[in-house]
Amino acid sequence: MGEKIVVSDLDLMEIYCIVKEKVDSIVFEELWPGFKRYDFALYNDSQVILNERIFPKTEEFLANTAIRYQGSLIAIWYLPEEMDLDVLAGKIIHEMFHAYQTECGESRFPEEVEALIKYDYSPLYLQIKYQENLLLAAMYERFQVSDFEKFLSLRKRRMMQFPYQYNYESGVEVIEGSAQYVELQVLRKLNQEKYRTTLDECMQRIQDKKNLMPVRILCYDTGAMLLTICSDNDLSVNRKVGVCLEYLLPEEVFRKITPDRLITADTEMEDFYRTEIQDFRSKIERIIKSSEPVAKGDFELLGVNVYSARYLDGYIYSDYFVRYKAEEVVTLYGNYLLKMRQNKIAAVYVDERAVSSAVEE
């Protein structure tokens, strides 16, 4: 097993140095053609370490991502508690890949806040997605051309019948799925056992219906597994980073594929969808009834935790943080419900019951 260290201001530098050594041992070109190393920062609630220099945390350091800091793109990772350091090295390089995408002028970054509001779920769409995911798992265990063709036929149906949802998810697969694939390749080089364990966990997640909503999180796994399966079986896959109109699967692979017309939503999927919507609606009602708004106005939304944020009935729910512009930029840490009016925030409610558990990666 990898090193696990309890994080404090005193040992954050020690962790940084260990992780830097692991990162420096990786040949980036072997992870993805053209990929290169970027600087990275680790931070907690009070301190930041960048290039072995420690300084007080500032507003720029928010979530796990790539940012432009003092003119340079860097990867950042929030580290408030213990974490396996092989895994952490992979996560850091995942974020470096986002820096690489940004530097290359990647054109397939989705409009996340727009999609949060505009994306429409349905039992049929979820059923098609779920059948795709089961085929991905089957192809990982034992690749068969017939399964791949069935997978493509399901994707083509989504592409034609649900173009907005398909394009959004395919964009997330390009951005996050590719970064997660790179992360997996780092683990493959650092520790084969952890690599296999992580792949198995990924397979379990994509076969679990409860992970279909919210949709964005699972795209990390489906994108990474699609790249893994295509790479392992010499299938055509699009690795271009930059200005590009195609997603991970090039258009040519769909040319001779007939869209599936047989899949319909079963009772179990309809019940799952109905329960998810009702549970979220109940959460919204509970928060509104149990607390007064902490802010009211006509605020510009600057950021939410798009990793797991959800929208329903004119409300956005975000865990970990929200950021908006009133007279000045305001960042609130915690779990919040936002009442939206014409794409502006009309009211902000805090969800005091919840505990933040997921952060944008």
N, C-alpha and C positions, 0 to 999 in steps of 0.2 A: 504494500500500500504506500501511497505518497505521503509526504510530510503534512501534518496538520498543526497549525500554530494558532493559538488564541491571539487575536489582534488587539493591540493597544498602541498608543502613540509611541511607546518605547521600542516596540519590535517591528513596526511597520517598515522601517528601513531594512531590517534583517530580511523580512519577507521579500521586499523589493529586490534585494541583491540576489537572493536565491532564484527568484522568478526570472530576473534578467539573465542569469547564467543559463537557465533552461531555454529562454527565447533565443539567446545568442548561439545555442547549439543547433538551431534549425536552419536548414537551407531553404529559403523561402521560395525559390524558383521551383523546387520539387513539390511544393504544396499546390501551386497554381502558376501557369506560365506568365511571366512578367511581374509577379508579385514581389514586393520588396519590404524590408523592415522599416518601421516607423518608431519614433520614441513613444514611450507610454508612461502613464502616471497611475499610481495607486493612491486612493484617498479614503478617509473615514469622515466622521462628522466634524472634525476639527483640523485635520492635517492633510497635506498633499505631499507626495514624493514624486519628483520628476527629475530624471537624470541625476539621481542620488543626491538631490537637494530637497530639503524639507522646508515647507512654508505653510502659513495658515490657509485653510480652505476658503475659496471665493465662489461667487455665484456661477462661474463658468462650469464648475465641476458638479454636474447633475446627471444621475443615471449612469448606465454603462454604455459607452458609445465612442464615436470619434468626434473630436472637436478641433476647431482651429484656435490655437492658443499662441499668443504673441507671434502671429504670422505663420505658424507651422501647424500642419495636421498631426495630431497625436491621438493615441488610444487612451481611454480612461476607464478605470474600474473601481467601483465603490466596494470597500472591503471592511464592513463593520464587525465581522466575526470570522471564526475559523473556516478554512477552505482547503481542500486538497490542492497542493501546489502544482502538480502536473496538470490538473484540470484548470487551475487558474492560468497557467501559461497558455493553454489552448484558448481560453476565453479572451485573454489579452490579444492574441494573434487574430482571433475572430474580429475584434474591434479594429485592429490594424488593417484588416481586409476592407472594412468600411472606409477607412482613410484612403486606401488604394482606390476604391470605387469612386470616391469623391474627387480625388486627384485626376482620375481618368475621364472625368466628366460623364459618369454613368447616367444614362437617360431614363432608366426604368424604375427609379425611386417612386413608389406610389404616393399619391396625395392622401396622406394618412387621415387627417381630420375630416376631409371631404368624404372619404370612404367610410369613416366611422358613422357618419350620418346617413350616407346614401346607400350603403350596402344593405341588401334585403335578404334575409334568410327565408327558407321554405323547406318543408319536409322533403319534397322531391329533390331539391338541390342537395340537401344533406345526404340523402340516400345515394345519389350518384357519387358524391365525394367519398362516402364510406366504402362503397364497392371498389372504388379506385384504390383506397388505402389498403383494403384487404389484399388486393392484387399486388401492391407494392411489397407487402410483407411476404406474400407467397414467392414473389420473384427474388427477394433477397435470400430466402431459404433454398430455393431451387429454381433457377431461371428456365422458363419455357417461352418460346417464341409466341405460342398461342395466347399465353397470359399477357404478354406485352402488347399484342395486337388488340386484345380485349380492353386493356388499360387505355390504349390510344383511342379506341372507339368511344369509351366513356368520356374521355377528355374532349373529344371532338363534339360530343353532344353538349357538354357544358359550354364549350367555346361558342357554339351556334345558338343555343337556347338561352344561355345566361351570360352574355358577353361582358357585362360590367363586373360581375363577381369573378368570372374567369380571369379577366385581365388584371384585376386587383391582386388576386391570389398568385397569379403567375409572376407578377412584379415582386411580391414579397418572397417568393421562392428564389428569384434571381438574386435579390439583395441579401436576404437573411439565410435562405437555404444554402447559397454558395458559401457564405461566411461560416455557417455551421459545418459544412463539408470540410472546409479548410481546418476548422477547429478539430474535427475528427481525425484528420490526417496528422495533426500535431500529436494527438494522443497515440496514434498508431506508431509514431516514431519514438515517443517517450516511454510508453508502457503498453505493450500489446494486450495484456489482460484487461486494463481499463478501457482500451479501445473496444474490445469485444463486448465488455459489459455495457458500455455506453450505447453501442449499436443495438444490443438486445433491448435496452430500456426504450430506445427510440422506436423499435418495432412494436413494443407493448403499447406505447402511447398512440401510435397511429391506428391501432386496432381497437381502441377503446372509444365507444360512441360519445362518452361524456366530454371528450376533448374536441368535438366538432364545433363547439361554441364556447367562447368567441373564436372566430375563424383564424385570426392572424397567427396565433401561437403555433398551431399545427403546421403551418407553412414552412417553419424552420425545418421540421422533421421531414416533410414530404419532399422539399427541395433537396435536402442533403441526401436522402435515400435515393431519389431519382438520379442524382449525380453519381452516387456510389454504384448503383445497379448498372447504369450506362457505362461507367468507366470500367467496371469489372467484366463486362460482357461485350466490350468493343462496339457499343451502340453509339449512334450519332447524338452528340450533345453539344450545346452552344456554350463555349467558355469565354466568349468575348466580354470584355469589361470596357464600358465606354458608351458612346452613342450607338444605339442598336434598337431595332424594332422587333426583333425576335426574342422569345423567352428561352428557357433552358432547352426545350424541345424545338428544334428548327421546324419551320413550316413544311419542309419537304417530307418529314416523316408522316404527316397527316394526309398527303395527297391521295393515296390509294385507300384511305381508311373511311369506312362508312360509319356515321355516328350511330351509337347504340340507341334504339328506340324501345327496348324491352323493359328497362328498369323503371319501376314505379315505387312510390313511398309505401312501406309497409306500416302496419299498425304500431309496431314498436317505435319506429322513427317518428311517426306523427305524435305519439305520446311523449317522446323525448323532447321534441320541439315545443309542444304545448306546455310541458312542465318547466322548461328553461325560461320561456317567456313569462309565465306566471310567477315564477320565483323571482325573476328580476323586477317585475312590476311590483311585487310585494315589498322588495327591498327599497325601491324608490318611495313607495307609500310610507313605509316605516320611517325612513330618514326625514321625510317632509313633516310627518306628524310628530316626531319626537324632538325636533330642534328648530330653532329660528335660524334664518340665514346669517352667516357670518359676514356676508357682504351682499349688497344689492346695487344695481346700476345698469350700465350699458357698456360692458367691458369687452375688449378685444381678446379673444382666446389665443395665447401664444404657445401653449404646450400642455399635453397630458401624457400619461404613461401609455403610449399607443400599443405597447406590448400586450396589455390585457384590458384596455378601456372598452366600455360598451355604451350603446346608445339605444334608447327606447322612449317613445311618447314625448319627445322634446327634451329629454334629460341625458346627459353624459355622466357616466360614473368612471372615475379614475382612482386607482390606488397609487400610493407612494408620493405623488405630487400633482399639483396643477400650477400653471403659470399664466398670468394674464396681465393686461395693461389697463390700469385705471389712470390716475394722474401720474403714476410711475409704474414700473414693472414690479409685480407682486408674485412671489413664489411661496406657495403654501405646501408644507410637507405633511403627508398623511393621506387619508382616503376621503375623497370629496365627491359630492353630487352637484352637477352644474345644470341649472335650468337655462335652456337656450331659447333665444328669441331672435329670429332672422340672423342666424350665425353669430350672434353676440351673446355674452353671458349676462343673464338678467339677475340671477341669484346664485350664491354659493353656499352649500350646506356641507357641514362636516359629518362624516359617518364615524361616530365615536366608538361604535361596537367593533369595527373591523380592525384587522391587523394587516399592514402591507406585507405582501408575500412575493410579489413579482415586479421586476423592473425591466424596462426596455433594454434589450441587448443588441 
